Amino acid sequence: MQQDTVLRRAHDALQTYLPSDRPVDVLEAGGGSFTHISVPGRRRVTVLDISPEQLERNEYADEKILGDLEDPAVLTAEYDLIVCFDVLEHLDRPERAFANMVGALREGGMVVIGCPNLVSTKGLLTKLTPHGFHVWYYKTIRGDRNAGKPGHAPFPTYLRKSMAFNGLKRAAKAAGLEIIFARSYVGPAADELKARKPLLHALYDIPARLARILSVGRLDLGDTDFVMVLRRPPAPAQARSAQPATVPAASSA
């Protein structure tokens, strides 16, 4: 499954549950300068980021907050939707950031999380190589002259176990959240590498092929990223009045 398909299914889930009779309060947690999730209709968007350079380049936020998502004091409002895309892998304590986001959700509110898949060739290579190698890759392979400069990717990456696909699902259930949608997929970085450097991509793909063969298809290191849509259940009375006609089934890789 490709990123466009996964994001479209995430958008469908949001349209099913988000309020349509009033503006939607959205928090882009680590939103930086652009968004992966577009909310239709009226909305008020707050963007939180630790990088002043990223916030300076942001052109769509109604409010900007310079702060650390791991700091419980930084989120003082409640939101209908929190979007956290390509952020948790850069945090030393992503479980704290997750708890802070859950605490900032209104009843019936939703969280969309997008992350690299730790249990993938991309995830393992990223975790086991130094930041200098990531900067070299962005500059040499991707042709990004600004790579590593303040406010520009790649940012230091930790990829802690607590933000892995299954780890986040367990954390969501422990926090009382509903898993509306969860899916791993092949992200655009792999397709970009294949287009730019076919030979390098062939070498990159060897571990995934070996893993599929040796595990008889049970282990797939090829899905590089994942998206998860979570929901804080509304109060019982609110749930009865807002029950959708059809509910998207949760799925996982």
C-alpha positions in Angstrom: 0.0 0.0 0.0 1.3 3.5 -0.9 1.1 6.7 1.1 -1.6 8.4 -0.9 -4.0 5.4 -0.3 -3.2 5.3 3.4 -3.7 9.1 3.8 -7.0 9.0 1.9 -8.3 6.3 4.3 -7.2 8.4 7.2 -9.0 11.4 5.8 -12.2 9.3 5.4 -12.0 8.3 9.0 -11.7 11.9 10.1 -14.7 13.0 8.0 -16.7 10.3 9.7 -16.1 11.4 13.2 -15.0 15.1 13.3 -17.7 17.7 14.1 -19.3 19.4 11.0 -21.5 21.9 12.8 -18.7 24.1 14.1 -15.0 25.0 13.4 -12.6 22.1 14.2 -9.8 23.0 16.6 -6.6 21.4 15.2 -3.2 21.0 16.7 -0.3 20.3 14.4 2.1 18.7 17.0 5.6 19.3 15.5 3.8 20.7 12.4 6.7 22.6 11.1 6.1 24.4 7.8 3.6 22.1 6.1 0.9 19.5 6.9 0.1 16.0 5.7 -3.6 16.1 6.8 -6.1 18.6 5.4 -9.3 19.1 7.4 -12.2 20.1 5.2 -14.6 22.9 6.3 -14.0 25.5 9.0 -11.0 25.0 11.3 -8.6 26.8 13.6 -5.1 25.5 13.3 -2.4 25.8 16.1 1.1 24.7 15.1 3.5 23.6 17.8 7.2 23.1 16.9 10.5 23.2 18.7 12.2 24.9 15.7 11.8 28.6 15.3 12.9 28.4 11.7 10.2 25.9 10.9 7.5 28.0 12.6 8.8 31.1 10.7 8.2 29.3 7.4 4.7 28.2 8.3 2.0 30.1 6.4 -1.2 28.4 7.4 -1.3 28.5 11.2 -3.8 30.6 13.1 -1.6 30.3 16.1 2.1 29.3 16.6 3.6 27.8 19.7 7.4 27.5 20.1 7.8 24.5 22.5 8.7 20.9 23.2 6.0 18.3 22.7 7.5 16.3 25.6 6.9 19.2 28.0 3.4 18.7 29.7 3.2 22.5 30.3 3.2 23.3 26.6 -0.3 22.1 25.8 -2.8 24.2 27.7 -5.9 24.0 25.4 -8.1 21.1 24.2 -8.4 20.0 20.6 -10.7 18.1 18.3 -7.8 16.8 16.2 -4.1 16.5 16.8 -1.8 15.6 13.9 1.6 14.3 14.7 3.5 13.4 11.5 7.2 12.4 11.3 7.8 13.7 14.9 7.9 10.9 17.5 11.0 9.3 15.9 12.9 12.5 16.7 12.0 12.5 20.4 14.1 11.0 23.2 10.9 10.2 25.2 8.1 9.8 22.7 5.9 8.2 25.3 5.7 11.5 27.2 4.7 13.3 24.0 2.0 10.8 23.4 0.6 11.2 26.9 0.6 14.9 26.5 -1.3 14.7 23.2 -3.9 12.3 24.8 -4.3 14.7 27.7 -5.1 17.6 25.2 -7.9 15.7 23.4 -11.5 16.7 23.9 -14.0 13.9 24.3 -14.5 12.4 20.9 -11.3 14.0 19.7 -8.9 12.3 17.4 -5.1 11.8 16.9 -3.4 11.1 13.6 0.2 9.8 14.0 2.5 9.1 11.1 6.0 7.6 11.8 8.7 5.6 10.2 8.3 1.9 10.8 11.1 0.8 13.2 10.8 -2.8 12.1 11.8 -2.1 8.5 15.0 -1.8 6.5 14.7 2.0 6.5 13.9 2.2 10.2 16.8 -0.1 11.3 19.3 1.6 9.0 18.2 5.0 10.4 18.4 3.9 14.0 21.8 2.2 13.6 23.6 4.9 11.6 24.9 8.3 12.9 23.2 11.6 12.2 26.2 12.6 10.0 25.3 9.7 7.6 21.7 11.0 7.4 22.9 14.5 6.5 25.2 12.9 3.8 22.3 10.9 2.4 20.1 14.0 2.1 22.8 16.0 0.5 24.3 13.4 -1.8 21.4 11.1 -2.7 18.5 13.5 -2.4 20.3 16.7 -3.5 19.2 18.8 -0.6 21.8 21.6 -0.2 20.2 22.8 3.1 20.3 19.3 4.7 21.4 19.6 8.4 21.1 23.3 8.6 19.0 24.8 11.4 15.3 24.2 10.7 16.0 21.8 7.9 15.8 18.0 7.7 17.2 15.6 8.6 16.8 16.1 12.3 18.5 13.9 15.0 16.6 10.7 15.2 16.1 8.3 18.1 13.4 5.8 16.9 12.7 4.6 20.4 10.8 1.3 20.9 7.9 3.2 22.5 7.0 4.8 19.2 7.1 1.6 17.2 3.9 0.5 15.4 2.9 -2.2 17.9 4.1 -0.2 20.9 1.9 2.7 20.0 -1.1 0.5 19.6 -0.6 -0.9 23.1 -0.2 2.6 24.4 -3.4 3.7 22.7 -5.4 0.9 24.2 -3.9 1.5 27.7 -4.9 5.2 27.4 -8.5 4.1 26.6 -8.3 5.3 22.9 -10.1 3.6 20.0 -7.9 2.5 17.1 -10.0 3.6 14.2 -7.3 2.9 11.5 -3.8 1.6 11.6 -1.7 0.6 8.6 1.9 0.3 7.6 2.9 1.1 4.0 5.8 1.7 1.6 6.7 5.4 2.0 7.8 7.8 -0.8 11.5 7.7 0.3 11.9 4.1 -1.0 10.3 5.1 -4.4 12.6 8.1 -4.5 15.7 6.0 -3.9 14.6 3.6 -6.6 14.1 6.4 -9.1 17.4 8.2 -8.3 19.7 5.3 -7.6 18.3 1.9 -8.9 21.5 0.0 -8.0 21.5 1.4 -4.4 17.8 0.6 -4.1 18.5 -3.0 -5.1 21.1 -3.3 -2.3 18.7 -1.6 0.1 16.0 -4.1 -0.8 18.0 -7.2 -0.1 17.3 -7.4 3.7 13.6 -7.2 3.1 13.7 -9.9 0.5 15.7 -12.2 2.8 13.4 -11.5 5.7 10.3 -12.5 3.7 12.0 -15.7 2.5 13.4 -16.8 5.8 10.2 -16.0 7.7 8.0 -17.5 5.0 6.3 -14.2 4.6 5.6 -13.5 8.2 8.2 -10.7 8.5 8.2 -7.8 6.0 10.9 -5.2 6.3 9.6 -3.4 3.2 6.9 -1.3 4.8 8.8 1.8 5.7 6.2 3.9 7.5 2.8 3.8 9.2 -0.2 5.9 9.9 -2.5 5.5 12.9 -5.9 7.2 13.6 -6.9 7.1 17.2 -10.1 8.5 19.0 -10.9 9.4 22.5 -14.4 7.9 23.1 -17.0 10.6 23.8 -19.3 10.6 26.8 -22.1 8.0 26.6 -24.8 10.5 25.8 -22.7 12.2 23.2 -21.7 8.9 21.7 -25.4 7.9 21.2 -26.2 11.2 19.4 -23.0 11.1 17.3 -22.9 7.4 16.3 -22.0 7.3 12.6 -24.0 5.1 10.2 -20.9 3.2 9.1 -17.6 2.8 11.0 -14.3 2.2 9.2 -12.8 -1.0 10.3 -9.4 -0.8 12.0 -6.7 -2.6 10.1 -3.1 -3.4 10.6 -0.2 -4.7 8.6 
